Amino acid sequence: METVLFMIRHAQSPFVFGKERTRKLSEQGEHDAKAITEIMRKVKVDIIVSSPYSRAIQTIENIAIEKRLKMQFFEELKERPIKGEYKLPKKDLLKAIKKSYDDKDYCLPGGETMRQAQERALPVISQLLNEYKGKNIIIGTHGNIMTIIMNYFDQQYGYKFWKGTSKPDIYKLSFNENKLSDVERLWEPTHFTQD
């Protein structure tokens, strides 16, 4: 019996320091969220869950409205903070992210390691796979935590994969008996934004 997770990474959202939880989608992000809704229109969906962060919710909320499903929010599915509440040049942040995929116990001061992120997020994923066996599940997510979850099931999903994802993005993860059997990318980016 196949269970499918549609991991939908949020659309473009301008970075605002200190507003990780509440920052909204850009105009391009709102446009892309409509395209995401269009892609998912033909898919039967049984449950929609999301990170509690605004940009993740905004990206998938129209799917929930069209499917007449109430979204469920899990704090455990929020994005991983690789650093604490301080500013860091982008190149240094990318180095830290890369190092964290090589060493699951590494993070910058005040941040969260890959292992810690897996330990908080995986129980929710396991719960969904068990409770909705044979169903289709949408997860509104973020690039780092999505990759970290996928890495748990298959270690080929690491820094290089994360760097190749876009905002937004959609990955269809097929599971048989809670084992990842297939991954298919459903989004074809027309413009690339990793920021």
C-alpha positions as CSV (number, residue, x, y, z in Angstrom):
1,M,0.0,0.0,0.0
2,E,1.6,3.2,-1.2
3,T,1.6,6.4,1.0
4,V,2.6,9.6,-0.7
5,L,4.0,12.8,0.9
6,F,4.0,15.9,-1.3
7,M,6.7,18.1,0.2
8,I,5.9,21.6,-1.0
9,R,8.7,24.0,-0.3
10,H,7.5,27.6,0.2
11,A,7.6,30.2,-2.6
12,Q,9.9,33.2,-2.6
13,S,9.8,35.2,0.6
14,P,12.0,38.3,1.1
15,F,14.4,37.7,4.1
16,V,13.6,40.0,7.0
17,F,16.0,39.7,10.0
18,G,14.2,38.5,13.1
19,K,11.0,37.8,11.3
20,E,11.6,34.1,10.5
21,R,8.1,33.1,11.7
22,T,6.0,35.8,10.1
23,R,7.6,36.9,6.9
24,K,5.3,36.7,3.9
25,L,5.6,35.7,0.3
26,S,6.8,38.2,-2.3
27,E,4.7,39.2,-5.3
28,Q,6.5,36.5,-7.3
29,G,6.0,34.1,-4.5
30,E,2.2,34.7,-4.5
31,H,2.2,34.1,-8.3
32,D,4.1,30.9,-7.9
33,A,1.8,29.7,-5.1
34,K,-1.1,29.9,-7.6
35,A,0.9,27.7,-10.0
36,I,1.5,25.2,-7.1
37,T,-2.3,25.1,-6.5
38,E,-2.8,24.5,-10.2
39,I,-0.4,21.5,-10.2
40,M,-2.0,20.0,-7.1
41,R,-5.6,20.5,-8.4
42,K,-5.7,17.1,-10.1
43,V,-4.2,15.3,-7.1
44,K,-6.5,13.6,-4.6
45,V,-5.4,14.9,-1.2
46,D,-6.4,13.4,2.2
47,I,-4.6,15.7,4.6
48,I,-2.7,19.0,4.6
49,V,-0.1,19.8,7.2
50,S,2.4,22.6,7.5
51,S,5.1,24.3,9.3
52,P,3.6,27.1,11.4
53,Y,5.7,29.7,9.5
54,S,3.6,32.2,7.4
55,R,5.5,31.6,4.1
56,A,4.9,27.9,4.2
57,I,1.2,28.4,5.0
58,Q,0.7,31.0,2.3
59,T,2.2,28.7,-0.3
60,I,-0.4,25.9,0.2
61,E,-3.4,27.6,1.8
62,N,-5.3,27.9,-1.6
63,I,-4.9,24.1,-2.0
64,A,-6.6,23.6,1.4
65,I,-9.4,26.0,0.4
66,E,-10.0,24.2,-2.9
67,K,-9.8,20.8,-1.4
68,R,-12.0,21.9,1.6
69,L,-9.5,20.5,4.0
70,K,-8.5,22.2,7.3
71,M,-4.7,22.6,7.6
72,Q,-2.9,21.2,10.6
73,F,0.2,22.9,11.9
74,F,3.2,21.3,13.6
75,E,5.8,23.3,15.3
76,E,8.2,20.3,14.8
77,L,8.1,21.0,11.0
78,K,9.4,24.5,11.2
79,E,12.6,25.4,9.4
80,R,15.9,24.5,11.0
81,P,17.9,27.5,12.4
82,I,21.6,26.7,11.6
83,K,22.6,29.8,13.5
84,G,21.3,31.8,16.5
85,E,19.8,35.3,16.3
86,Y,22.7,37.1,14.7
87,K,23.6,38.3,11.2
88,L,26.0,36.3,9.2
89,P,27.4,36.9,5.6
90,K,25.7,34.5,3.1
91,K,29.0,32.8,2.1
92,D,29.6,31.9,5.8
93,L,26.1,30.7,6.2
94,L,26.4,28.4,3.2
95,K,29.7,27.0,4.5
96,A,28.0,26.3,7.9
97,I,25.0,24.6,6.1
98,K,27.4,22.4,4.0
99,K,29.4,21.5,7.1
100,S,26.2,20.5,9.0
101,Y,25.4,18.0,6.2
102,D,28.8,16.5,6.6
103,D,28.6,16.4,10.4
104,K,25.1,15.9,11.8
105,D,26.1,17.2,15.2
106,Y,27.4,20.6,13.9
107,C,25.7,24.0,14.1
108,L,26.7,27.5,14.8
109,P,26.1,28.9,18.3
110,G,22.4,29.1,19.1
111,G,21.5,26.9,16.1
112,E,20.2,23.4,15.6
113,T,22.1,20.5,14.4
114,M,20.9,18.2,11.6
115,R,20.5,15.4,14.1
116,Q,18.4,17.6,16.5
117,A,16.2,18.7,13.5
118,Q,15.6,15.0,12.5
119,E,14.8,14.1,16.1
120,R,12.1,16.7,16.3
121,A,10.6,16.3,12.8
122,L,10.7,12.6,12.2
123,P,8.2,11.6,14.9
124,V,5.6,13.8,13.0
125,I,6.5,12.2,9.7
126,S,6.2,8.7,11.2
127,Q,2.9,9.5,12.7
128,L,1.5,10.8,9.4
129,L,2.8,7.7,7.5
130,N,1.2,5.4,10.1
131,E,-2.1,7.3,10.5
132,Y,-2.6,8.0,6.8
133,K,-1.3,4.7,5.3
134,G,-2.3,4.5,1.6
135,K,-3.2,8.2,1.5
136,N,-1.9,11.4,-0.1
137,I,-0.4,14.0,2.3
138,I,0.7,17.5,1.6
139,I,3.4,19.0,3.8
140,G,4.0,22.8,3.6
141,T,7.7,23.0,4.3
142,H,11.1,24.7,4.0
143,G,14.3,23.8,2.0
144,N,16.5,22.8,4.9
145,I,14.1,20.8,7.0
146,M,12.7,19.1,3.9
147,T,16.2,18.0,2.9
148,I,16.9,16.8,6.4
149,I,13.8,14.7,6.5
150,M,14.6,13.2,3.1
151,N,18.1,12.6,4.2
152,Y,16.9,10.4,7.0
153,F,15.3,8.0,4.5
154,D,18.1,8.3,1.9
155,Q,21.4,9.9,2.6
156,Q,21.9,11.0,-1.1
157,Y,19.7,14.0,-0.1
158,G,22.2,16.4,1.3
159,Y,23.8,19.8,0.7
160,K,24.1,19.4,-3.1
161,F,20.4,18.4,-3.3
162,W,19.4,21.3,-1.1
163,K,21.4,23.8,-3.2
164,G,19.5,22.5,-6.3
165,T,16.1,23.1,-4.9
166,S,14.1,26.2,-5.7
167,K,11.5,28.4,-4.1
168,P,8.9,27.0,-4.5
169,D,9.5,23.3,-5.2
170,I,7.5,20.1,-5.0
171,Y,8.8,16.6,-4.3
172,K,6.5,13.6,-4.4
173,L,7.8,11.0,-1.9
174,S,6.3,7.5,-2.3
175,F,6.5,5.1,0.6
176,N,5.9,1.4,0.9
177,E,5.7,0.1,4.5
178,N,7.3,3.4,5.7
179,K,10.3,2.9,3.4
180,L,11.0,5.6,0.8
181,S,10.6,3.9,-2.6
182,D,10.6,6.8,-5.1
183,V,11.1,10.5,-5.3
184,E,9.8,12.6,-8.2
185,R,10.2,16.4,-8.6
186,L,6.9,17.9,-9.8
187,W,8.0,21.6,-10.1
188,E,9.9,22.9,-13.1
189,P,11.4,26.3,-12.0
190,T,11.1,29.0,-14.6
191,H,13.3,31.2,-12.5
192,F,15.7,30.1,-9.8
193,T,15.8,31.6,-6.3
194,Q,17.7,30.0,-3.4
195,D,17.7,33.2,-1.3
